[in-house]
Amino acid sequence: MEYLSAKEVAEKWNISRRRVQILCEEGRIQGAFKLSNVWVIPKDAEKPADKRKTRDKPVKREEDN
């Protein structure tokens, strides 16, 4: 099986390296493990869904004006 570093996965998924590390720490990337102080992630691992909270902006309606 081939593995990638957190930096390589971050570039592949277009997210930050730190975000990949957090996903690994949370156990959300299947097959990822820490080798010494480096996260090693299977090449075919899938990007987990983003479960972070977002702010919902209220919808502005014409009758509100």
N, C-alpha and C positions, 0 to 999 in steps of 0.2 A: 504494500500500500504506500502511496506517495503522500507526503505531508508538506504543508506550507507554514510559514511563520505568520504571526499576527499582522506584521507589516504587509506581507504579500496578500493576505486575505482582505485586509482593509482596502488595498488598491483594487482588488477584484470586485468587492462589494460596494465600493465607493462610499466608505464610511471611515471614521478615524481609527487609528491603531488602538487608541485607548478604549473606544467603544467595543472593539473586538475583544480586548482583554477583559472588559467587564462582562461581556456575554459568556466568555470562557469561565470566569470566576463564578458566575451564576449557574453554570452547568447547562447553558442553553444551546451550546454547539456540541452535537453528539460526536463522540470520539476524540474530542480535544483533551489534551493533557499537558501538564507542565513538566518540561525536561530541564532540570537545573532551574534557571530563572527565565526560561523562554517558553511561551505557549506554542505547542505544536498542534496543527489542525489538519485533519484529513483533507486532501485535495478536492474530494467530491462532496464535502460538507455543504449543507444548504443553509442559507442565511435565515435566521429565525425572524419571526414577525416582530415588529417594533411595538412593545407593550408600554412604552413610556407615556405618561399623561400629556395631553395637549390641551391648550386653552381653546375652548370653543368661543368664537366671537359671536355676539348676538347678531341676528339677521336684521338689517335695517329695512324697514318697510316704508312705502310712500305715505301711508296713513300716520306714521310716526312723526312726520315733518311738521 
